[in-house]
Each structure stands twice: as structure tokens, then as C-alpha cells.
Amino acid sequence: MTTRNILLTAMCALTGMSTLQAADIVESVAPAQVASVQKEHPFFQDMPYPAWSQLTAEQALVDARVGIKLAYQRIDAISKVKPDETTFENTFLALAYASRELDQVQGYMHHLSSVMDSPEMRAAQQELIPELNELSAAITANEQLWTVIKSAAAQPWVKQLSSQKQRFVQQTVDSFRDSGADLSPDKKARKAEIEAELSQLTLNFAKNVLDSTNEWELIITDKAELAGMREDWLAAAAADAAEHGYGTAEAPAWRITLDYTSYGSVLSDCTVESTRKKCWEGQNSIGNGEKYDNEKIVARVMVLRRELAELLGFGTYADLKTMRRMVGGGDNAMAFIDGMMEKVKPAFEQECQQVLDYVSTCRGEKVTAVNPWDRRYYMTQMAKEQYNFDPETLRPYQECNRVIQGMFSTFGPLYGVAYEEVPTACLKPGEACPEGAIEVWHPEVRCFKVTDSATGNHLGTFYMDLFPRATKRAGAWVMPMRYGKPATATAPHEPHLATVTANLTAPTANKPALFSHYDVETLYHEFGHMMHCMCGDTELESHCGTSVTWDFVELPSQIQENWTWEPEGIAQFAFHYETGEPIPAEMIEKLNASRYFLPATDIMSQLCVGKLDLEMHVNWEEKFAGKCIDKASNDLLRPWRIAMTADASSIMRHLTHCINGGYAAGYYSYKWAEVLAADAFTRFKKEGVLNPATGADFRKFILSVGDGKPAAEAYRDFMGRDPNPDALLEAHGLITK
């Protein structure tokens, strides 16, 4: 599990050791006492896998408060260490593990609220906010603790530590300073007030997004309104409608929701404009409307983030978030986005004209702007005609289980690992887990064990939860739940634990889950994050896996998308779900021909989000304050978008990544890491996309090293040089070498 650094509200990700291991380090809590505590509190259980049925909202409140108490005790003990008695273990490492139980409670609560949302868990999270903020503020304000840390960092023994431990010492000192440890008492008090308010605002933001998403539905009773939709989509929509009390066997209805696999397919495939428009309007209702309006929340968040950054000595919130990342500051991040937009713009403008010409031909009249609800539909039709290829024809060859096994067949030999599915059980409170099974939170969840092929060592285990449901938030993500105790001279590291979560095309009553190519790409992407977790092998848990700098974390995920396009990769999973026949070579050729359809448009769309994110966090007062967020957002991005007949609501109304997620002033990092991924993949292309020697190097220099060394250095270790900044544009054919 990725832990929350209570010094800085997650500026530096630290991961928790098991309770009994840490008891040997922090002497303020006796091992016997800790052992007793973990038996009474299921969120603390020192066992390989959580007992999910015991992790209730009521118990979370109890366990979190015990975790808070233990954290205070440990911080107090560290604060009393004398300068001549300091060691790495009783200062820096002890601090890293001070909130281990609390981190575990918070991690499990966050996970459960993401996959099995409930009013009770939401209420528990909200109730804990003041206590968590009070703890964070108390640590930042603890002058004695800061004195001990500064004194320890200056001791001669620090220079005798390994490079990873020296790096961690400096990161800890930087964390204190960046969190305001040197502020005056009145400024520390104001910082605590800001963080408390931000915590409540971002929680409310996420609640509005989820509730507005779940509330919207479109019930269709006339099948003619769904002309163009494929049969498996119709079957799923009809089954969903029946499950919610709409329609009958004689007079079926079809239910459309704001799950991407539902409304997104309508926007791409439905030939009825009025139906597409209703879905577009539904998408624009997220974080909008009187009940769920996020506009004021976003405005207040931006104002508070700017104040927080200035309080901590940074020019903008973007500087605060990016100064210690690869990009090295907010101005550099903005320059990266603006530079790419300028490079892409000439090709983008040509593509826009191509789309407008195509729409004009289809409509039989000159069109100078496209309806936003028609844009995706016409681009889909345009691609089909240009390449004589319908991507929906791939679905029969991309059955869920085949894709998973093909993914294992690709990355197992490539990274030198093996995968084994483990039996699971979804339990009710009080039920015992069958022997040999792993408990899960929902019957659809599967579990897999990962071992090292050469040594047989158990590297870790991951859960896989792939299909949409009302209690799961949208999107796809990986959550590291626990990084195992580091290796010693006599034993490998303990197994890691993570979860892969997504909202992919679900099975129907008559067909298995047949994935779109986007589904397959999404799964491979998230699997890259998961392998980053599983292959972590660092000296400190705090450096393990995805604990890397934020603009490097997407490299392992984005590079793995390439195997969904390469013939050698496709051959591992693409078999017809009924006949078992491999996908025809002609279909693979057409797929690859269509890969970079309107490539500048594809790149520009994500650059626009990165631009909006940075501008809000850098220039809120100048460009957004006092204005309608929708108008200000659209005015900012209009030069970088195809001409539209109507404006959409601002994506910031519902972009949880940037408001209550880790991508605040950091959305640029998707494209930043995509450049790295495109460049790094050139080595695989040169040496063989299934070459185990190249894969072994990627595991050794990128996946296993985590944050044990600077990201730029790790990248050079793998590539033998610095990144090529134009690699992504070259891959898309937008510039030539």
C-alpha cells in the first residue's frame, strides 16, 4: 500500500512496514502491546491479505483513531532522541513508519470508497478529516522533531550510508522544508487551516462527481433511436435496464449511463444525432447543476492552493508540485506543454480542416464548425472509410480471459516472471475464508500470484477488478496496497500487494466480455503500473515501485500499450472467442494503419487538458477568477480545438485527477512520460519487442529500482543516453528525424 506522508500530505510517498517489524524499530510501543492492538483492530492485521468483510466504516473510525494515537506516541519518541544518539533507524526510518497503522487504514478506506462506495464509508472519511489534519499540522509544527531531523541529517554517519539511504535522508529534510517546518507559528497555523479546508473541499468535489455520474441515466424505449449500435452493446444495455426496473421481455428498454463503455459507444457509433446529443449533455452534467455544482469548489481550491504555495515560499502551486520532479518547476512544465502544442499545431490545423470537409460532405452543405456531440461519430466514420476498417470487428478476437493470458504470455517471459491465479472468496461479515482462498471485496474480483521465474521467489500478489458497477468510480487505476519488507543478505523481499481496477466492457448473459482495442490498451497500461509494483526491489520500502517522481510514474504503463499494436504482441491474445482462430494478418495490418489516424488531434486533446490544469494552478487570478469556469476554460483552449457549434462544460468540473487526485498541476506528466515511453520503446523495436534480454534490462533499471535513484539517472541506465524530446512526435509521424 502506498502510504501517506503525514509531514506533507503526500509530497513524498512512504510505504508501511508490518506492525511487528516496525515495533523493533520504534521502541516507544512495546511489541506485546502492538501485537494485542492488531488482533483487536482488523485494519491493522499483519497478514498477507486484508479481511475485507471485517473492514467496515465503523471499524475504520475505531482503528484510524488508534493509529493516530500510535503516530503521536512515535513522533514524541523520535523528538526525544539526543543528537549523539541518533541513527538512521531511530530517526529517519522510525519517522517513515510512525503512521504505518494509520496509513493502512486510510489506504483501505480509500480503496473501498473507490470500488464499493457507501454513505457510511464517506461519512467516516469526512469525520476523520479534522483529526488527520490536526495530526499533520502537529508534526509540521513540532520544532523539537524538526531539530532532531536536522541534527541527524548533519551527523557524520550519514555519509557512511548507502546511496539510497542518503537519498532518503535528503528527501526527508526536503519534505520538512517543503511542508513548512521553518514557518513561523502563525503561518503554520494558517497552513493547517488551508489544508483542513482543502481536504473537505476535495472530498465534496469527489462526492459530487460520483453522485452526478450515478444519477444520470437515459432510458430508450424505441430501438430506432439506437440505430448503429452493435448487438452486444444493445444486449448489455437491455439487461442493465431490466435490472433497474425498465422494460419487459415483450417491450424491452435500453439504459445508457455515464460509464464510458455505455455513453462513449453511443457518441462513436449511434447514427441518431438526437441520441448522441442527449449523451453529450449527460456527460456535461457531471459536477454540474444545482445539486452537484463543482464550480465554486474548484475556484476555492485554486485560491487556497495558490495561498498555500506562496506561504511555503513558492511562486505558484505548480512550482510547489513540480520543483522536485523531472520537469523541475512550473515554468518548465508550461514551456513543455506550450512547446509541444506549437509543434503539433500545423498538422492539427490540417486535420481539423479534413474533419470539417468530411462532415460537409456527409451533410451535403458547407460546415465551418462541428456539433460537439457529432465530433466523435464523424471521426469514427471517417476512420472506417479511410482504412476500410471498423475497430469493432476486433472484439470477437479480444475476449477478456484470452487478453489476460496473452498479457501474461507477453510480459512473463519478457520480465522473467510467472503468473498463477489464486482461488478467491467474497465473504459476509463473520464468515470464514476457505482454506487456500484469498478474500475479495466483490465476487467479480480475481487474484493472481507473481513469482520470479529464475528463483521461484514470490514477488507479490495482485487483485484484478475490471468491470463497471454503480459503487465503483469511473476510470482505471492501480493501487499499491503494501510493499513487502526489503530484502536482506539471506532473504528476498517480502511479497508486494496491489490492485488493478478498471471499467472495461463487461460480459452479457449471452457473451463473454469482448474487449474493444481501447479496453485492451487500458488493461495493458494499468498492468504496466502493476508490474512496477511487483518488480520493486529497493533497499527501502519508501522507494519501492510506483513511489517514483510523478512525471516518471507513467513510463512503465505507457510503454506497455505498444504491445497491443505490435503483431508479436497481438498474436499472444487475439483469438476468436468461438472458433479459437487467430486474428487474420490483414486485420492486424488495418489496425496498425489506423493507429495514427489524426495523430495531431489525438495529441492535442491531451495537451489541452495539461494546459488547462497548469493555467488554473499558475494563472487563476489573471485568467479565471470572477469568470464562468466553462467560458474561461473554453476561451483558453479555443485556439487549440476544432471549431465547435457549442461549448462543453469545463473538464475541471469532474477531473478528479487534478482536483482531489495526484495530478494537480501535474497532468502534463502524461505527455511527459509518453515522450519517455516512445523513446524507450525504440530500444525494444531495435532489439526485439519480445527480447527477454531487453525486458530484463527494463526490469533491472526501471521497474525494480523505483525511486532508489533519480528518474533521469534510471532512464540513462536503460537507454544509455538522455531522452529524445521529439520521440513521441516522430512515432506519430508528425516530424521526421
Buried (B, 14 or more C-beta within 10 A) or exposed (E): BBBBBBBBBEBBBBBBBBBEBBBEBBEBBEEEEBEEBBEEBBBBBBEBBBBBBBBBBEBBBBBBBBBBBBBBEBBBBBBEBEEEEBEBEBBBBBBBBBBBBBBBBBBBBBBBBBBBBEEBBBEBBBEBBEBBBBBBBBBBBBEEBBEBBBBBBEBEEBEEBEEBBBBBBEBBBBBBBBBBBBBEEEEBEBBBBBBBBBBBBBBBBBBBBBBBBBBBBBEBEEEEBBEBBBEBBBBBBBBBBBEBEBBEEEEBBBBBBBBBBBBBBBBBBBBBEEBBBBBBBBBBBBBBBEEBBBBEBBBBBBBBBBBBBBBBEBBBBBBBBBBBBBBBBBBBBBEBBBEBBEBBBEBBBEBBEBBBEBBBEBEEEEBEEBBBBBBBBBBBBBBBEBBEBBBBBBBBBBBBEBBBBBBBBBBBBBBBBBBEEBEBBBBEEEEEBEEEBBBBBBEBBBBBBBBBEEEEBBBBBBBBBBBBBEBBBBBBBBBBBBBBBBBEEEEBBBBBBBBBBBBBBBBBEEBBBBBBBBBBBBBBBBBBBBBBBBBBBBBBBBBBBBBBBBBBBBBBBBBBBBBBBBBEBBBBBBBBBEEEEBBEEEBBEBBBBBBBBBBBBBBBBBBBBBBBBBBBBBBBEEBBEEEEBBEBBBBBBEEBBBEBEBBBBBBBBBBBBBBBBBBBBBBBBBBBBBBBBBBBBBBBEEEBBBBBEBBBBBBBBBBBBBBBBBBBEBBBBBBEEEBBBBBBBBBBEBEEE
